[in-house]
Amino acid sequence: MTATSDRGVAPVHVSLAVYPGTFDPFTPGHLDLVARARVMFDQVIVLLAVNADKQPTAEANTRAARVRDAMPAAWGNVEVDTWTGLTTVYCSRRGATVIVRGVRTAADLRYEYQLAAMNEQLGIQTVWLPARPQLAATSSTVARAYRSAQSSRPSHKAKE
């Protein structure tokens, strides 16, 4: 039985969470966080943040397409969007009440705590999900560095 209001109408509560990031690139750790968040909330928006202070390796629409391609088709409660501006403004416009953030290290937690405190002042709660140990060592920065090293590596073809 669900609780009802004074008028006898059952309240409808749909939880909408936003998982923001530059996702440059979208790593297995990011995908794992989406997988976990999508069972915690009715809907999850993976929000590709467009940040003028960062120099991404691809345009926002290209990165968003890569993130969409990484999502299993069965994940109907996950959407991907792009946004330039404060995440809390996006959340307010979409009706989201929660921001999901991943935490890999104690240093991440200190930084994320500051963001969460600011977001709470703006009316949006933050939920932290710890990275799984086997995925914690890979950040987007590490993935970009590895990709760059692989692409600049000379190929060693056998001499004919």
Residue pairs with C-beta under 8 A, 6 or more apart in sequence:
2 10
2 11
3 10
3 11
4 10
4 11
5 11
14 42
14 43
15 40
15 41
15 42
15 43
15 97
15 98
16 41
16 42
16 43
16 44
16 45
16 94
16 95
16 96
16 97
16 98
17 37
17 40
17 41
17 43
17 44
17 45
17 96
17 97
17 98
17 99
17 100
17 127
18 44
18 45
18 47
18 87
18 90
18 91
18 94
18 96
18 98
18 99
18 100
19 33
19 34
19 37
19 44
19 45
19 46
19 47
19 99
19 100
19 101
20 47
20 48
20 49
20 83
20 87
20 90
20 99
20 101
21 30
21 46
21 47
21 48
21 49
21 140
22 48
22 49
22 51
22 54
22 56
22 63
22 140
23 30
23 46
23 48
23 63
23 66
23 67
23 140
24 54
24 56
24 57
24 58
24 63
24 140
24 144
25 57
25 63
25 66
25 140
25 143
25 144
25 147
26 63
26 66
26 67
26 70
27 135
27 138
27 139
27 140
27 143
28 135
28 138
29 102
29 104
29 131
29 132
29 135
29 136
29 138
29 139
30 46
30 67
30 102
30 140
31 70
31 71
32 131
32 132
32 135
33 100
33 102
33 129
33 131
34 44
34 46
34 71
34 75
34 78
35 75
36 129
37 44
37 100
37 127
37 129
38 44
38 75
38 77
38 78
40 127
41 77
41 98
41 100
42 77
43 77
43 78
43 79
44 77
44 78
44 79
44 100
45 78
45 79
45 80
45 81
45 94
45 96
46 67
46 71
46 78
46 79
46 80
46 81
47 80
47 81
47 82
47 83
47 87
47 90
48 60
48 63
48 64
48 67
48 80
48 81
48 82
48 83
49 82
49 83
49 84
49 87
50 60
50 82
50 83
50 84
52 84
56 63
57 144
58 66
60 82
61 82
64 80
64 81
64 82
67 80
68 80
71 78
71 80
81 90
83 90
86 122
87 99
87 119
87 124
88 99
88 119
88 122
88 123
88 124
90 96
91 97
91 99
91 124
92 123
92 124
96 124
97 124
97 125
98 124
98 125
98 126
98 127
99 116
99 119
99 124
99 125
99 126
99 127
100 126
100 127
100 129
101 112
101 115
101 116
101 126
101 127
101 128
101 129
102 108
102 128
102 129
102 130
102 131
103 109
103 112
103 128
103 129
103 130
103 131
104 130
104 131
104 136
104 137
104 139
105 136
109 128
112 126
112 128
115 126
116 125
116 126
116 128
119 125
119 126
120 126
